[in-house]
Amino acid sequence: MINLKFNKQQWEWIFYDWANSGYAMLVTTAVFPIYFKPLPCRAASRQRIQRPIGDMPMIIALLAPLLGALADYPHAKRRWLNIFT
């Protein structure tokens, strides 16, 4: 049986994550194409854009465990939430 009884703080995190996911999807699907469309289509300019976008998953994969461990310290969640938002 699945326990779906969450306390107030857990519900806050659930809704924050839900809203943040929608925002990220909207920006990457609607805003980025409009912003990057006027850029010249030369190979050098495409590579300048694609390199950081391609490297970002690796950077996130390397930093996520460290940042997750830092956020697990008592009374640190709210401080990290304020820093990163």
C-alpha positions in Angstrom: 0.0 0.0 0.0 1.3 3.4 -0.9 1.4 6.1 1.8 0.2 9.4 0.3 0.1 11.4 3.6 2.5 14.3 3.3 3.2 17.0 5.8 3.0 20.7 4.9 6.6 21.1 4.0 6.6 18.1 1.7 3.5 19.5 -0.1 5.4 22.8 -0.5 8.3 21.0 -2.1 6.0 19.0 -4.3 4.3 22.1 -5.7 7.6 23.9 -6.0 9.0 21.1 -8.1 5.8 20.9 -10.2 5.8 24.6 -11.0 9.6 24.7 -11.6 9.3 21.8 -14.1 6.6 23.6 -16.1 8.7 26.8 -16.2 11.8 25.0 -17.5 9.8 23.3 -20.2 8.1 26.5 -21.3 11.5 28.3 -21.5 13.2 25.6 -23.4 10.4 25.0 -25.9 9.0 28.5 -26.4 11.6 31.1 -25.4 14.9 29.6 -26.5 14.0 29.0 -30.2 12.8 32.6 -30.5 15.9 34.0 -28.9 18.4 31.9 -30.8 16.7 32.1 -34.3 18.2 35.4 -35.3 21.8 34.2 -34.7 23.8 33.5 -37.8 23.9 29.9 -39.0 27.6 29.7 -39.5 29.2 26.6 -38.1 31.3 28.5 -35.6 28.3 30.3 -34.1 26.4 27.0 -33.9 29.3 25.3 -32.1 29.5 28.2 -29.6 25.9 27.6 -28.7 26.0 23.8 -28.8 29.1 23.3 -26.8 27.8 24.7 -23.5 24.4 23.1 -24.0 26.1 19.7 -24.5 28.5 20.1 -21.5 25.8 21.1 -19.1 24.4 17.6 -18.4 27.9 16.4 -17.4 28.4 19.4 -15.1 25.0 18.8 -13.5 25.7 15.1 -13.1 29.0 15.9 -11.3 27.6 18.7 -9.0 24.2 17.1 -8.2 25.5 14.7 -5.5 27.5 17.4 -3.8 24.7 19.9 -3.8 22.3 17.3 -2.7 24.5 16.3 0.3 24.9 20.0 1.2 21.2 20.5 1.1 20.6 17.6 3.4 22.2 19.3 6.4 19.6 20.3 9.0 18.1 23.8 8.5 20.0 24.2 5.1 17.1 23.4 2.7 15.5 26.8 2.9 18.9 28.6 2.6 19.8 26.7 -0.5 16.3 27.2 -2.0 16.7 31.0 -1.5 20.2 30.9 -3.1 19.2 29.0 -6.2 15.9 30.7 -6.8 
